[in-house]
Amino acid sequence: MMGIIKRRTMESIPESKFEKKRLKTLFRQSYVALPGNLLVAACIAVLFRQKIEPAFLNVWLIAMVLVLLSRLILYLKYRSLKEVPLHPKPWFMMYGISVFANGALWGIFGVYIHYSVPLAYLSITLIVLAGLVAASVATNAVSIPIFFGFAFPALLPIGVVLLMNGGFEQVILGILVIGYLALLTQSAIQLNKVILKSLTYRYEKLQLLDDLQKEKFQVMELNAQLALDIEQRKLTEKEKELLIRKLQKALNEVKTLSGLIPICAQCKKVRDDKGYWSQIESYIHDHSNADFSHSICPDCVKKLYPEMDIYND
């Protein structure tokens, strides 16, 4: 089932982006685990200060503080980054190592308590370890290997030691510890599936919003281009109408004569379309822009006024 969920997730989200989101979620949860571990370690040190060797307690407490400090430095370094690292795997590795060291120290303390204090104090220790592992389900379930890196070193050693001890009470406690660890492991796996689905849906939602934003910009650009085209078309239509008016005006001013014109062979009158006969001057004037200025040619002068010498040869 884990493989199916992971394959579906990887199909929905590119692996690099998916790993970056997992890493970001993991570090976001770590700020809760660090003060919690430190507070529990301090309370344990106070509670067992007179029950176990001071040397062991001091060394263990110093080691725990150093491990938690390294986790804090790693967390602060990650928070100082402006962007999620391009290669999340080294960060997963460093975080996993620090978490494993944290869990191993709790496991060592549990085994030491088993051999050093009465059963009542061991029960208190088991309750503390169980609570820490339960908290790890919430803080580390985004990465199952990291959850294993804390939970198994913290609980499995004391569970195995109790089973191998041979006493009835110890065996019962060992069975409870192993069963509790198995139950928390199953819970972590189920929570991991939910987280993976949540990351997938969140990515798809962001991707959809990004696509919608791109579509919005494209629509805005198309609307702007369409508005520009409409304005250009309106301008073209206005220019076309102006040109048509100019051509119409020029056409109205142009008058031409064409075709066969009936004309009298004797008096030279012209018959119009309505059948009326009119002087050729009037006909040409009405059907063109031409006009007449009357004069007399030399031949007519000689014929009509022979006595007048108007035109010289």
C-alpha positions in Angstrom: 0.0 0.0 0.0 2.9 2.4 0.8 4.3 1.7 -2.7 1.0 2.5 -4.3 0.6 5.8 -2.4 4.1 6.8 -3.2 3.8 6.0 -6.9 0.6 8.0 -7.1 2.2 10.9 -5.2 5.2 10.8 -7.5 2.9 10.8 -10.5 1.2 13.9 -9.2 4.2 15.8 -8.0 7.7 16.0 -9.4 10.0 14.1 -7.0 12.3 17.1 -6.3 9.3 19.3 -5.3 7.7 16.5 -3.3 10.9 15.9 -1.3 11.3 19.6 -0.7 7.8 19.8 0.7 8.4 16.7 3.0 11.6 18.3 4.2 9.9 21.6 4.9 7.1 19.9 6.9 9.7 17.8 8.8 11.6 20.9 10.0 8.4 22.7 10.8 7.5 19.9 13.2 11.0 19.7 14.8 10.6 22.9 16.9 8.1 21.0 19.0 10.3 18.0 19.6 13.4 19.8 20.7 12.1 21.6 23.8 10.0 18.6 24.7 13.1 16.3 24.7 15.1 18.8 26.7 12.4 19.2 29.3 11.9 15.4 29.7 15.7 14.9 29.9 15.9 17.5 32.7 13.0 16.0 34.6 14.6 12.5 34.3 17.9 13.8 35.6 16.3 15.3 38.6 14.1 12.3 39.3 17.0 9.7 39.1 19.9 11.8 40.5 20.0 9.7 43.7 19.1 6.4 42.1 21.9 5.9 39.5 25.5 6.7 39.2 26.2 10.5 38.9 28.9 9.9 36.4 26.6 8.0 34.0 23.8 10.6 34.5 26.1 13.5 33.9 27.6 12.0 30.7 24.2 11.0 29.4 22.7 14.4 30.1 25.7 16.2 28.5 25.4 13.9 25.4 21.6 14.6 25.2 22.1 18.3 25.4 24.8 18.2 22.7 22.5 16.1 20.4 19.6 18.4 21.0 21.9 21.4 20.4 23.0 19.9 17.1 19.4 19.4 16.1 18.7 23.0 17.0 21.6 24.3 14.9 20.5 22.3 12.0 17.0 23.7 12.4 18.2 27.3 12.6 20.5 26.8 9.6 17.5 25.4 7.6 15.3 28.3 8.7 18.0 30.8 7.6 17.8 29.6 4.0 15.8 31.9 1.7 14.7 28.9 -0.4 14.2 25.2 0.1 17.5 23.4 -0.7 17.9 22.2 -4.2 19.1 18.8 -2.9 17.0 17.7 0.1 18.7 14.3 0.5 21.7 15.6 2.5 19.3 17.5 4.8 17.3 14.3 5.3 20.5 12.4 6.1 21.7 15.0 8.7 18.3 15.2 10.3 18.0 11.4 10.4 21.5 11.1 12.0 20.6 13.6 14.8 17.2 12.0 15.4 18.8 8.5 15.6 21.4 9.8 18.1 18.6 11.3 20.1 16.6 8.0 20.1 19.7 5.9 20.9 20.5 8.0 24.0 17.0 7.3 25.3 17.4 3.6 24.5 20.7 3.5 26.4 19.1 5.2 29.4 16.3 2.7 29.4 18.6 -0.3 29.3 20.8 1.2 32.1 17.7 1.9 34.3 16.6 -1.7 33.8 19.9 -3.0 35.4 20.3 -0.2 38.0 16.9 0.6 39.7 13.9 -1.2 41.0 11.0 -2.2 38.8 8.9 0.8 39.8 11.5 3.3 38.5 11.8 1.2 35.3 8.0 1.6 34.8 8.4 5.4 35.0 11.1 5.2 32.4 9.0 3.1 30.1 6.1 5.6 30.4 8.5 8.4 29.5 9.9 6.5 26.5 6.5 5.6 25.3 5.4 9.2 25.5 8.4 10.3 23.5 7.9 7.7 20.8 4.2 8.6 20.6 5.2 12.3 20.1 7.5 11.1 17.4 4.6 9.8 15.5 3.3 13.3 15.1 6.6 15.0 14.5 8.4 12.5 12.3 5.6 10.6 10.5 6.2 12.6 7.3 9.3 10.4 6.9 8.9 6.8 8.0 12.7 6.1 8.0 13.3 9.1 10.4 10.5 7.8 12.6 12.1 4.4 12.7 15.4 6.1 13.4 14.0 7.5 16.7 11.4 5.0 17.8 13.3 1.8 17.4 16.5 2.8 19.1 14.5 4.3 21.9 12.1 1.4 22.7 13.4 -1.7 21.0 16.5 -2.3 23.1 14.6 -2.1 26.5 11.9 -4.3 25.0 14.4 -7.0 23.9 16.2 -6.8 27.3 13.0 -7.3 29.2 12.0 -10.3 27.1 15.4 -11.9 27.6 15.5 -11.3 31.3 13.4 -14.2 32.1 11.3 -12.8 35.0 7.5 -12.9 34.6 7.0 -9.2 35.2 9.9 -8.3 32.9 8.6 -10.5 30.1 5.1 -9.0 30.3 6.6 -5.5 30.2 8.8 -6.6 27.2 5.7 -7.9 25.4 3.9 -4.6 26.1 6.8 -2.5 24.9 7.2 -4.5 21.6 3.5 -4.5 21.0 3.3 -0.7 21.8 6.1 -0.1 19.4 4.4 -2.1 16.7 1.1 -0.2 17.3 2.9 3.2 17.0 4.7 2.0 13.9 1.3 1.2 12.3 0.0 4.6 13.4 3.0 6.3 11.9 2.5 4.5 8.6 -1.2 5.5 8.5 -0.4 9.1 9.4 2.4 9.1 6.7 -0.2 8.2 4.1 -2.5 11.0 5.2 0.4 13.4 5.1 1.5 12.3 1.6 -2.1 12.7 0.3 -2.3 16.1 2.0 1.0 17.3 0.3 -0.3 15.9 -3.0 -3.6 17.8 -2.7 -1.9 20.9 -1.6 0.5 20.8 -4.5 -2.3 20.2 -6.9 -4.3 23.1 -5.5 -1.3 25.4 -5.8 -0.7 24.1 -9.3 -4.3 24.7 -10.2 -4.1 28.3 -8.8 -1.0 28.9 -10.7 -2.6 27.6 -13.9 -5.7 29.8 -13.3 -3.4 32.8 -12.8 -1.6 32.1 -16.1 -5.0 31.6 -17.8 -6.1 34.9 -16.3 -3.1 36.7 -17.7 -3.6 35.1 -21.1 -7.3 36.2 -21.1 -6.3 39.7 -20.1 -3.7 39.8 -22.9 -6.3 38.5 -25.4 -8.8 41.1 -24.2 -6.3 43.8 -24.6 -5.4 42.6 -28.1 -9.1 42.3 -29.0 -9.7 45.8 -27.8 -6.8 47.0 -29.9 -8.1 45.1 -32.9 -11.6 46.6 -32.4 -10.2 50.1 -32.2 -8.1 49.5 -35.3 -11.1 48.1 -37.1 -13.2 51.2 -36.1 -10.4 53.4 -37.4 -10.3 51.5 -40.6 -14.1 51.7 -41.0 -14.0 55.4 -40.4 -11.2 55.8 -43.0 -13.2 53.6 -45.4 -16.4 55.7 -44.9 -14.4 58.9 -45.4 -12.9 57.4 -48.6 -16.4 56.3 -49.8 -17.8 59.8 -49.2 -14.9 61.4 -51.1 -15.4 59.0 -54.0 -19.1 59.5 -54.0 -18.6 63.3 -54.0 -16.1 63.0 -56.9 -18.5 60.7 -58.7 -21.3 63.2 -58.3 -19.1 65.9 -59.7 -18.1 63.8 -62.7 -20.5 63.8 -65.7 -19.5 62.0 -68.9 -21.1 61.5 -72.3 -21.2 58.0 -73.8 -23.0 55.8 -76.3 -25.0 57.0 -79.4 -26.4 60.5 -79.3 -29.3 61.2 -81.8 -28.5 64.6 -83.6 -30.4 66.4 -86.3 -28.4 66.3 -89.6 -29.7 69.8 -90.5 -30.0 71.9 -87.4 -27.8 69.9 -85.2 -30.3 69.6 -82.3 -29.9 66.6 -80.0 -32.7 64.3 -78.8 -32.5 63.5 -75.1 -33.8 60.3 -73.3 -37.3 61.8 -72.9 -37.6 62.4 -76.6 -37.2 66.2 -76.5 -35.0 68.0 -79.0 -32.7 70.7 -77.6 -29.8 72.7 -78.7 -26.5 70.8 -78.7 -25.1 73.4 -76.3 -27.8 72.8 -73.8 -27.5 69.0 -74.1 -23.8 69.0 -73.5 -24.1 71.5 -70.7 -26.7 69.3 -68.9 -24.7 66.1 -69.3 -21.2 67.2 -68.5 -19.3 69.9 -66.7 -18.5 71.7 -70.0 -19.9 75.1 -70.9 -19.8 77.2 -74.0 -18.5 80.6 -74.9 -19.9 81.6 -78.3 -17.8 82.9 -81.1 -17.7 82.6 -85.0 -15.3 80.7 -87.1 -13.5 82.2 -90.2 -15.6 80.2 -92.7 -18.8 81.4 -91.3 -17.5 85.0 -91.2 -16.8 84.8 -94.9 -20.1 83.2 -95.6 -22.2 85.5 -93.5 -20.2 88.7 -93.6 -18.3 88.8 -96.8 -17.8 92.5 -96.6 -16.0 92.2 -93.3 -12.4 91.4 -93.2 -12.2 90.0 -89.6 -9.8 87.1 -90.1 -6.8 87.6 -92.3 -5.5 84.6 -94.3 
